[in-house]
Amino acid sequence: MSKEEKISEITLYPKLLEAVSLASKLPVSEERKEVLKPLIEYIQDKINKVKEVNLNFICTHNSRRSQLAQIWAKTAADYYGIAINSFSGGVEVTAFNERAVKEIKNSGFRVSTKGSSNPVYFVFNSEHAEPLSAFSKLYDDPINASGSFAAVMTCSHADENCPFIPGTEKRIAVRYEDPKEFDNTDQEEEKYRERSLQIASEMLYTFSNIQHK
């Protein structure tokens, strides 16, 4: 089955499909392609060996970048018909930031919520897909893979302050600028959208380069 046929089978929500189309058209620089190359190689190696692909996106508070990366990686993989398990975690527990939650809703994901202080957000990308359970947690939370995973470090602080992550097969730095610095400014919504689309574009680029049956 061709990649085009695979894509045509995916039934993402219409508004989300528009965001995917927009993100797919964003340029990925040669510098960023080099950053993403180890991630592509890790996924491809797992696919070639017919093994589970487990990705754990890690940032300090597991509140913005790592959550967006987890959600967009799973969506990009679904879009290209590639089976993966997408996780996220941090080194401190806070909450999935409400601004980032607003951004994924604006992108077309369907989101339901359970709890209050550190709510669990159930994030759906289509009517028939299982939701991701998105909430702030440590990287070794029981909901995450305990072994045979790639630790994808999405921020410099976590990358520099977590010298060892048990169970990791490969550690890959894919760092993003934090939209937090624009909180409570007139650029807040624009910058969260910008970061979300950048992450989406790079995850789509990553999975578009995976060869699979």
PyMOL commands that set and color helices and strands:
alter all, ss='L'
color gray80, all
select helices_A, chain A and resi 3-9+14-24+30-48+65-79+98-107+156-161+179-182+188-208
alter helices_A, ss='H'
color red, helices_A
select strands_A, chain A and resi 54-58+85-89+110-114+120-124+132-134+149-153+168-173
alter strands_A, ss='S'
color yellow, strands_A
deselect
rebuild
show_as cartoon
